[in-house]
Amino acid sequence: MNPQRIGALTGVLFVILVIVAFAVGGETPGTDDSTREIVSYYVNNDTEQIIAAGLLAWASVALLFFLGSLRQTLRRATGDDGGLSAVVMLGGVFIAVGATVFAGLTFALGDAADDMPVDAIVALNTLNSDMFATLAVGVATFNLALGLATLRHRVFPKALGILAIVVGIAGLTPLGFFAFLVTGLVIVWASVLLAMRAGSVAPPPAMPSSL
């Protein structure tokens, strides 16, 4: 398979891994749940939390590879006008960092819940429920920059650009979690389009080997 197409499709892989991680990890306790419920959940679901953490970590790796493919396309189309390709890249990196923060918290809760003090479990659960700032900044930055690049330079369809801007604006509002979910749609859409373009471009001819 075309290596460029593989790189483009890592965006789809990122979304798939995140979905599976959420499915495996289940609905974790909220900040309003009782201490007993919180502790019991992590003690009884420790393996699932560790697996979910690993999936989130691998999802972040896939996202970084996708960002490399996306930035290459954006730089070709925009000439890096206004540094939009760099801003898209940085926003995506923030998303990856935010995801790994949750992966780390989830792994700690799954791996050490049996040995940690109750207060520590409750504190980590609070962070695992509410520590969205890094992820929210990434969602807002990534989508706004991608939307602007799309509308200004027609890198992708106009509808994708409009959706990205709406999602970017929502990223730093109380709708931030839903903005993160819809960002998955934006990434899959862009990933598929990049893969289609990569598949339609013939690979360069091989250079003759020197004797």
MIVEXNU-982888 format. One record per residue (C-alpha): residue number from 1; x, y, z; residue in one letter. Coordinates in steps of 0.02 Angstrom, whole numbers. Example, Ala and Ser with C-alpha at 12.3 -4.5 7.8 and 13.67 -1.06 7.14 Angstrom:
% residues 2
<pt marza="1" x="615" y="-225" z="390" dofi="A"/>
<pt marza="2" x="684" y="-53" z="357" dofi="S"/>
% end
This chain:
% residues 211
<pt marza="1" x="0" y="0" z="0" dofi="M"/>
<pt marza="2" x="52" y="178" z="-33" dofi="N"/>
<pt marza="3" x="147" y="241" z="123" dofi="P"/>
<pt marza="4" x="62" y="411" z="105" dofi="Q"/>
<pt marza="5" x="-108" y="327" z="112" dofi="R"/>
<pt marza="6" x="-57" y="231" z="268" dofi="I"/>
<pt marza="7" x="-1" y="393" z="350" dofi="G"/>
<pt marza="8" x="-165" y="477" z="305" dofi="A"/>
<pt marza="9" x="-270" y="335" z="375" dofi="L"/>
<pt marza="10" x="-187" y="346" z="546" dofi="T"/>
<pt marza="11" x="-318" y="480" z="581" dofi="G"/>
<pt marza="12" x="-453" y="348" z="564" dofi="V"/>
<pt marza="13" x="-350" y="231" z="674" dofi="L"/>
<pt marza="14" x="-340" y="366" z="808" dofi="F"/>
<pt marza="15" x="-529" y="382" z="815" dofi="V"/>
<pt marza="16" x="-556" y="194" z="817" dofi="I"/>
<pt marza="17" x="-433" y="171" z="961" dofi="L"/>
<pt marza="18" x="-514" y="311" z="1062" dofi="V"/>
<pt marza="19" x="-687" y="234" z="1037" dofi="I"/>
<pt marza="20" x="-625" y="63" z="1091" dofi="V"/>
<pt marza="21" x="-537" y="140" z="1242" dofi="A"/>
<pt marza="22" x="-700" y="223" z="1298" dofi="F"/>
<pt marza="23" x="-794" y="60" z="1271" dofi="A"/>
<pt marza="24" x="-668" y="-42" z="1370" dofi="V"/>
<pt marza="25" x="-646" y="84" z="1510" dofi="G"/>
<pt marza="26" x="-832" y="106" z="1534" dofi="G"/>
<pt marza="27" x="-918" y="250" z="1621" dofi="E"/>
<pt marza="28" x="-802" y="302" z="1761" dofi="T"/>
<pt marza="29" x="-869" y="376" z="1923" dofi="P"/>
<pt marza="30" x="-911" y="560" z="1927" dofi="G"/>
<pt marza="31" x="-855" y="688" z="2055" dofi="T"/>
<pt marza="32" x="-1026" y="678" z="2140" dofi="D"/>
<pt marza="33" x="-1018" y="490" z="2170" dofi="D"/>
<pt marza="34" x="-984" y="426" z="2344" dofi="S"/>
<pt marza="35" x="-810" y="379" z="2400" dofi="T"/>
<pt marza="36" x="-864" y="199" z="2417" dofi="R"/>
<pt marza="37" x="-929" y="194" z="2237" dofi="E"/>
<pt marza="38" x="-770" y="272" z="2169" dofi="I"/>
<pt marza="39" x="-651" y="154" z="2259" dofi="V"/>
<pt marza="40" x="-757" y="2" z="2220" dofi="S"/>
<pt marza="41" x="-763" y="44" z="2035" dofi="Y"/>
<pt marza="42" x="-575" y="53" z="2011" dofi="Y"/>
<pt marza="43" x="-537" y="-97" z="2120" dofi="V"/>
<pt marza="44" x="-662" y="-204" z="2024" dofi="N"/>
<pt marza="45" x="-617" y="-137" z="1850" dofi="N"/>
<pt marza="46" x="-429" y="-121" z="1863" dofi="D"/>
<pt marza="47" x="-387" y="-227" z="1709" dofi="T"/>
<pt marza="48" x="-510" y="-132" z="1600" dofi="E"/>
<pt marza="49" x="-434" y="35" z="1654" dofi="Q"/>
<pt marza="50" x="-258" y="-22" z="1613" dofi="I"/>
<pt marza="51" x="-311" y="-82" z="1441" dofi="I"/>
<pt marza="52" x="-405" y="80" z="1408" dofi="A"/>
<pt marza="53" x="-251" y="180" z="1458" dofi="A"/>
<pt marza="54" x="-143" y="80" z="1337" dofi="G"/>
<pt marza="55" x="-268" y="108" z="1196" dofi="L"/>
<pt marza="56" x="-270" y="295" z="1228" dofi="L"/>
<pt marza="57" x="-80" y="299" z="1223" dofi="A"/>
<pt marza="58" x="-76" y="208" z="1056" dofi="W"/>
<pt marza="59" x="-213" y="322" z="992" dofi="A"/>
<pt marza="60" x="-102" y="471" z="1030" dofi="S"/>
<pt marza="61" x="40" y="393" z="930" dofi="V"/>
<pt marza="62" x="-78" y="368" z="782" dofi="A"/>
<pt marza="63" x="-136" y="550" z="795" dofi="L"/>
<pt marza="64" x="43" y="615" z="787" dofi="L"/>
<pt marza="65" x="75" y="516" z="628" dofi="F"/>
<pt marza="66" x="-87" y="584" z="554" dofi="F"/>
<pt marza="67" x="-35" y="761" z="598" dofi="L"/>
<pt marza="68" x="125" y="737" z="499" dofi="G"/>
<pt marza="69" x="26" y="689" z="344" dofi="S"/>
<pt marza="70" x="-99" y="828" z="370" dofi="L"/>
<pt marza="71" x="33" y="963" z="392" dofi="R"/>
<pt marza="72" x="122" y="907" z="234" dofi="Q"/>
<pt marza="73" x="-38" y="930" z="135" dofi="T"/>
<pt marza="74" x="-79" y="1097" z="217" dofi="L"/>
<pt marza="75" x="94" y="1168" z="183" dofi="R"/>
<pt marza="76" x="82" y="1121" z="0" dofi="R"/>
<pt marza="77" x="-89" y="1203" z="-17" dofi="A"/>
<pt marza="78" x="-63" y="1358" z="89" dofi="T"/>
<pt marza="79" x="122" y="1392" z="73" dofi="G"/>
<pt marza="80" x="108" y="1402" z="263" dofi="D"/>
<pt marza="81" x="17" y="1568" z="244" dofi="D"/>
<pt marza="82" x="-2" y="1637" z="420" dofi="G"/>
<pt marza="83" x="76" y="1481" z="491" dofi="G"/>
<pt marza="84" x="-91" y="1390" z="487" dofi="L"/>
<pt marza="85" x="-13" y="1220" z="455" dofi="S"/>
<pt marza="86" x="97" y="1242" z="608" dofi="A"/>
<pt marza="87" x="-53" y="1296" z="714" dofi="V"/>
<pt marza="88" x="-152" y="1143" z="658" dofi="V"/>
<pt marza="89" x="-3" y="1034" z="704" dofi="M"/>
<pt marza="90" x="15" y="1116" z="875" dofi="L"/>
<pt marza="91" x="-171" y="1100" z="910" dofi="G"/>
<pt marza="92" x="-163" y="916" z="868" dofi="G"/>
<pt marza="93" x="-12" y="893" z="980" dofi="V"/>
<pt marza="94" x="-112" y="970" z="1124" dofi="F"/>
<pt marza="95" x="-250" y="843" z="1090" dofi="I"/>
<pt marza="96" x="-121" y="703" z="1098" dofi="A"/>
<pt marza="97" x="-48" y="772" z="1260" dofi="V"/>
<pt marza="98" x="-221" y="789" z="1335" dofi="G"/>
<pt marza="99" x="-261" y="610" z="1288" dofi="A"/>
<pt marza="100" x="-101" y="546" z="1367" dofi="T"/>
<pt marza="101" x="-140" y="642" z="1526" dofi="V"/>
<pt marza="102" x="-302" y="545" z="1540" dofi="F"/>
<pt marza="103" x="-211" y="386" z="1493" dofi="A"/>
<pt marza="104" x="-88" y="413" z="1634" dofi="G"/>
<pt marza="105" x="-223" y="449" z="1762" dofi="L"/>
<pt marza="106" x="-324" y="299" z="1705" dofi="T"/>
<pt marza="107" x="-173" y="184" z="1713" dofi="F"/>
<pt marza="108" x="-129" y="244" z="1888" dofi="A"/>
<pt marza="109" x="-306" y="213" z="1949" dofi="L"/>
<pt marza="110" x="-313" y="41" z="1871" dofi="G"/>
<pt marza="111" x="-139" y="-13" z="1923" dofi="D"/>
<pt marza="112" x="-130" y="52" z="2101" dofi="A"/>
<pt marza="113" x="-308" y="69" z="2165" dofi="A"/>
<pt marza="114" x="-282" y="-80" z="2281" dofi="D"/>
<pt marza="115" x="-133" y="3" z="2365" dofi="D"/>
<pt marza="116" x="-175" y="189" z="2362" dofi="M"/>
<pt marza="117" x="-257" y="283" z="2506" dofi="P"/>
<pt marza="118" x="-441" y="317" z="2479" dofi="V"/>
<pt marza="119" x="-412" y="505" z="2471" dofi="D"/>
<pt marza="120" x="-285" y="481" z="2331" dofi="A"/>
<pt marza="121" x="-407" y="376" z="2229" dofi="I"/>
<pt marza="122" x="-542" y="509" z="2249" dofi="V"/>
<pt marza="123" x="-420" y="647" z="2199" dofi="A"/>
<pt marza="124" x="-360" y="553" z="2044" dofi="L"/>
<pt marza="125" x="-539" y="516" z="1996" dofi="N"/>
<pt marza="126" x="-579" y="702" z="2007" dofi="T"/>
<pt marza="127" x="-435" y="741" z="1890" dofi="L"/>
<pt marza="128" x="-487" y="599" z="1775" dofi="N"/>
<pt marza="129" x="-662" y="675" z="1766" dofi="S"/>
<pt marza="130" x="-623" y="860" z="1751" dofi="D"/>
<pt marza="131" x="-446" y="887" z="1687" dofi="M"/>
<pt marza="132" x="-502" y="940" z="1513" dofi="F"/>
<pt marza="133" x="-407" y="1104" z="1493" dofi="A"/>
<pt marza="134" x="-263" y="1038" z="1387" dofi="T"/>
<pt marza="135" x="-380" y="935" z="1278" dofi="L"/>
<pt marza="136" x="-502" y="1080" z="1258" dofi="A"/>
<pt marza="137" x="-365" y="1200" z="1203" dofi="V"/>
<pt marza="138" x="-306" y="1071" z="1077" dofi="G"/>
<pt marza="139" x="-481" y="1042" z="1009" dofi="V"/>
<pt marza="140" x="-513" y="1228" z="989" dofi="A"/>
<pt marza="141" x="-344" y="1267" z="910" dofi="T"/>
<pt marza="142" x="-341" y="1117" z="793" dofi="F"/>
<pt marza="143" x="-516" y="1143" z="726" dofi="N"/>
<pt marza="144" x="-507" y="1332" z="709" dofi="L"/>
<pt marza="145" x="-342" y="1326" z="615" dofi="A"/>
<pt marza="146" x="-399" y="1182" z="504" dofi="L"/>
<pt marza="147" x="-564" y="1271" z="468" dofi="G"/>
<pt marza="148" x="-477" y="1434" z="422" dofi="L"/>
<pt marza="149" x="-352" y="1345" z="310" dofi="A"/>
<pt marza="150" x="-493" y="1251" z="225" dofi="T"/>
<pt marza="151" x="-602" y="1404" z="193" dofi="L"/>
<pt marza="152" x="-457" y="1513" z="139" dofi="R"/>
<pt marza="153" x="-366" y="1390" z="27" dofi="H"/>
<pt marza="154" x="-499" y="1256" z="-11" dofi="R"/>
<pt marza="155" x="-387" y="1119" z="57" dofi="V"/>
<pt marza="156" x="-542" y="1017" z="96" dofi="F"/>
<pt marza="157" x="-728" y="1040" z="57" dofi="P"/>
<pt marza="158" x="-807" y="1199" z="122" dofi="K"/>
<pt marza="159" x="-927" y="1099" z="232" dofi="A"/>
<pt marza="160" x="-779" y="1023" z="325" dofi="L"/>
<pt marza="161" x="-706" y="1195" z="353" dofi="G"/>
<pt marza="162" x="-869" y="1263" z="424" dofi="I"/>
<pt marza="163" x="-891" y="1111" z="536" dofi="L"/>
<pt marza="164" x="-713" y="1128" z="601" dofi="A"/>
<pt marza="165" x="-738" y="1312" z="645" dofi="I"/>
<pt marza="166" x="-902" y="1277" z="736" dofi="V"/>
<pt marza="167" x="-819" y="1135" z="833" dofi="V"/>
<pt marza="168" x="-669" y="1245" z="871" dofi="G"/>
<pt marza="169" x="-778" y="1381" z="945" dofi="I"/>
<pt marza="170" x="-872" y="1254" z="1050" dofi="A"/>
<pt marza="171" x="-709" y="1178" z="1111" dofi="G"/>
<pt marza="172" x="-686" y="1306" z="1250" dofi="L"/>
<pt marza="173" x="-868" y="1311" z="1307" dofi="T"/>
<pt marza="174" x="-973" y="1195" z="1416" dofi="P"/>
<pt marza="175" x="-998" y="1096" z="1255" dofi="L"/>
<pt marza="176" x="-813" y="1053" z="1253" dofi="G"/>
<pt marza="177" x="-837" y="865" z="1278" dofi="F"/>
<pt marza="178" x="-957" y="856" z="1131" dofi="F"/>
<pt marza="179" x="-835" y="961" z="1030" dofi="A"/>
<pt marza="180" x="-703" y="829" z="1064" dofi="F"/>
<pt marza="181" x="-820" y="693" z="1002" dofi="L"/>
<pt marza="182" x="-860" y="788" z="842" dofi="V"/>
<pt marza="183" x="-674" y="819" z="817" dofi="T"/>
<pt marza="184" x="-665" y="632" z="786" dofi="G"/>
<pt marza="185" x="-783" y="658" z="638" dofi="L"/>
<pt marza="186" x="-675" y="801" z="574" dofi="V"/>
<pt marza="187" x="-518" y="694" z="585" dofi="I"/>
<pt marza="188" x="-599" y="543" z="501" dofi="V"/>
<pt marza="189" x="-666" y="654" z="361" dofi="W"/>
<pt marza="190" x="-497" y="736" z="331" dofi="A"/>
<pt marza="191" x="-407" y="570" z="349" dofi="S"/>
<pt marza="192" x="-514" y="484" z="216" dofi="V"/>
<pt marza="193" x="-494" y="631" z="96" dofi="L"/>
<pt marza="194" x="-305" y="629" z="119" dofi="L"/>
<pt marza="195" x="-301" y="442" z="88" dofi="A"/>
<pt marza="196" x="-403" y="461" z="-70" dofi="M"/>
<pt marza="197" x="-285" y="594" z="-135" dofi="R"/>
<pt marza="198" x="-134" y="488" z="-93" dofi="A"/>
<pt marza="199" x="-209" y="342" z="-187" dofi="G"/>
<pt marza="200" x="-239" y="447" z="-342" dofi="S"/>
<pt marza="201" x="-60" y="509" z="-352" dofi="V"/>
<pt marza="202" x="58" y="394" z="-444" dofi="A"/>
<pt marza="203" x="220" y="357" z="-351" dofi="P"/>
<pt marza="204" x="377" y="436" z="-425" dofi="P"/>
<pt marza="205" x="481" y="324" z="-537" dofi="P"/>
<pt marza="206" x="622" y="231" z="-451" dofi="A"/>
<pt marza="207" x="795" y="300" z="-479" dofi="M"/>
<pt marza="208" x="910" y="183" z="-575" dofi="P"/>
<pt marza="209" x="1038" y="101" z="-464" dofi="S"/>
<pt marza="210" x="1217" y="148" z="-496" dofi="S"/>
<pt marza="211" x="1333" y="10" z="-551" dofi="L"/>
% end
